[in-house]
Amino acid sequence: MAAHQLVVALLFLLPLAGASDHDGFIRQVTDGGGLSRSWPGLLPEAQFAAFVRRHGRRYSGPEEYARRLRVFAANLARAAAHQAMDPSARHGVTPFSDLTPQEFEARLTGLRAGGGGGDVFQRLVRRSMPAAAPATEEEVARLPDTFDWRERGAVTGVKTQGACGSCWAFSTTGAVEGAHFLATGNLLDLSEQQLVDCDHTCSAVAENECDNGCAGGLMTNAYAYLMKTGGLMEQSAYPYTGTQGTCRFDASKVAVRVANFTAVPAGDEGQIRAALVRRGPLAVGLNAAFMQTYVGGVSCPLVCPRAWLNHGVLLVGYGARGFAALRLGYRPYWVIKNSWGERWGEKGYYRLCRGTNVCGVDTMVSAVAVAPPP
Ligand SMILES: *[C@@H]1O[C@H](CO)[C@@H](O)[C@H](O)[C@H]1NC(C)=O
């Protein structure tokens, strides 16, 4: 990138990057919720140095440092482009700003539905997956305006998948943790590593869509595996390592058994809210295209292909007002638990606008039910 292009990108970006209140290096001055901010006019070199310090990055040598600085500068420009396409969110420097988009997708997503998007899921729904009993219109009309399973104790702390495409395992454990909480009132931290090491289940409708540790998987395959194998162990009994290893499943240590799983009607936002309130946190797939640069706010990108689902996450709530300081008024959103640690997004959470299937979030939604203890 030529120097003058970089300067243009930076001028555009800095006020936005300044919105990151996580990054102490970039200060923000807000006058009563307005938009005016001051910024110190940092060059990418200075921002990168702050990033390296903040995240304790160590690169193999000066060449690698220089290469990562170029990637970082390109990501600043990408964040500015994302900001223009997604004005109600804030995009800027994130813990993944030194990764190329390809590295990011390989290491931090991992939903094996890329090629066909939600297509495999829809075929599964048509062929063999039971549908959740739909809510009546009255039930949907009576749903609260805002709802959040975190406030009700159904959600464990934000976890970190690391450099491993195991999002599908975190989405699965999150749904099972929530269902177990609803059934028993007891919140357990369950093991993703069991799924990463032991679950090689293939989709009932696509033989090449198999769960494969850090190389990706599907939540519906994982539920089928859990029903077959007997259940899920606790995190403390089978801790997460972030690499695929030999299966150490111990049937005598199963903490939660899965009874069944159901598909929530796709594309129907009212039905998804009803299922969320009735069944607990839901496993969803989405297109993570705007997440590498996401810092906060309600993400509502103007263009985000729905057919490309590459990331499995957990839907835990919904609300009806966005980032007030932008004065965009009423903006309904989903509250989504991610598995990239608390330093990403809003303390590990993503808010995505609700009602228009943005980024395909209403396409692949599933609920799980746990069986009573043996
Ligand atoms: C799933 O399992 C739960 C708990 O055992 C049960 O109440 C429910 O009827 C089952 N649903 C389906 C669709 O089989």
PDBQT file of the ligand as one rigid body, heavy atoms in Angstrom, charges set to zero:
ROOT
HETATM    1  C1  LIG A 401     -36.503 -34.151  24.205  1.00  0.00    +0.000 C 
HETATM    2  O1  LIG A 401     -36.176 -34.545  25.519  1.00  0.00    +0.000 OA
HETATM    3  C2  LIG A 401     -36.907 -33.875  26.515  1.00  0.00    +0.000 C 
HETATM    4  C3  LIG A 401     -36.294 -34.263  27.868  1.00  0.00    +0.000 C 
HETATM    5  O2  LIG A 401     -36.219 -35.648  28.032  1.00  0.00    +0.000 OA
HETATM    6  C4  LIG A 401     -38.379 -34.202  26.366  1.00  0.00    +0.000 C 
HETATM    7  O3  LIG A 401     -39.143 -33.525  27.351  1.00  0.00    +0.000 OA
HETATM    8  C5  LIG A 401     -38.841 -33.785  24.980  1.00  0.00    +0.000 C 
HETATM    9  O4  LIG A 401     -40.189 -34.185  24.768  1.00  0.00    +0.000 OA
HETATM   10  C6  LIG A 401     -37.969 -34.401  23.899  1.00  0.00    +0.000 C 
HETATM   11  N1  LIG A 401     -38.300 -33.801  22.601  1.00  0.00    +0.000 N 
HETATM   12  C7  LIG A 401     -38.311 -34.491  21.475  1.00  0.00    +0.000 C 
HETATM   13  C8  LIG A 401     -38.622 -33.719  20.239  1.00  0.00    +0.000 C 
HETATM   14  O5  LIG A 401     -38.079 -35.699  21.407  1.00  0.00    +0.000 OA
ENDROOT
TORSDOF 0
